[in-house]
Amino acid sequence: MAQTSVATNSSLAVQRYSSMLAVDIARDAYWNSKFMASGKSPTMPIWRLTDLEKMRGESIRYYLSMQLRGKPVQGSQKADGTAEQLDNYSDVVFIDQLRKVVSAGNKNDQQKTMLEFRDIGRSRQSEYMIRLFDETITMYLSGARGNNNDFIEDTTFTGYAGNTFVAPDSNHQMFGGEAQSAATMTADDKFGLKLIDQAIAKAKRQGGGTARIPKLQAPKVGGKKRFLCVIDPIQEYDLRREQGELGWAQITKALSTGKGDQESNFTRDALGIYRDVVIQVHEACIRFNTWGAAGNLPGARALFCGIQAGVLAMGQPGEANTFTWEEEWKDFKYVLEICTGTRWGVKKTTFNGLDFGVFALDTAADPASVNV
């Protein structure tokens, strides 16, 4: 009686691993798991564009339609000839292929150990891609590589696929304490609730109406509009010291009011909620060491995000197939190498030379304060 079987390293088994990579990214990657959504209109800080998952192409162009601003026609005045032109801005994100190869060892080494190199390779590839996604999205939203010493790309990196980093414009950059710029920052200009208060006020007052500055719009999660503020661990340390135990308890207490799957996901692992701003900490926040009058002050860039702060475009069909997994035996089928790849592009959303959905909150952040 014939029995159906799947041979080791067959295309069927390999495809399972590529699908597992996609699941890992969606579940465990910081931005993907909490703050990303697809669809015709953006609803989260990261908008996943799916056009190239269904058709061929190298880029996706997306649009912003500005509010009408002309005066109305009154009384018996003629309306004919007063039509207002629809004012649209556009941006484009390009995609390119990224691949990573690991060695699963040779047959002799595989024979010597109980370790399953192929399974270990899958785990390491998954971790690598999660890290790559998180670091890349954070760099693009921040508009800089910074001096983080544990990133995959070095400090001269400027972006993938021709999507270069765009530094924050003056309307979308704020500073801690009394600082008015990176050059005027001192060690005392740390992260605190005052800066969040300023960002909230700016989000409410800046843009919209007849202004040509886009208005920062809060994502609606769990029936409430909540901004997202992503901070560095040193900024978290400074914020906790500023508030003390009682003040911090009030911030964390607001987390217990979150209801519904969407809000629970948005607030999952959050530090707290302050005035409907979800405060999250992320190890990949961009750091600098060139601020202050002497150009040697360490600092960090927090991100105050609304809808459509950035876009992510994937260039392979379907969420389950966004990664490839190819195994190849080298040296007369003696050495096994595994290549994982994807086609993607990331970009901070900018229109007419202005950031659209994110404020950069720059503060002093000295790792020496926690002996790092």
Disulfide bonds with the S-S distance in Angstrom:
none
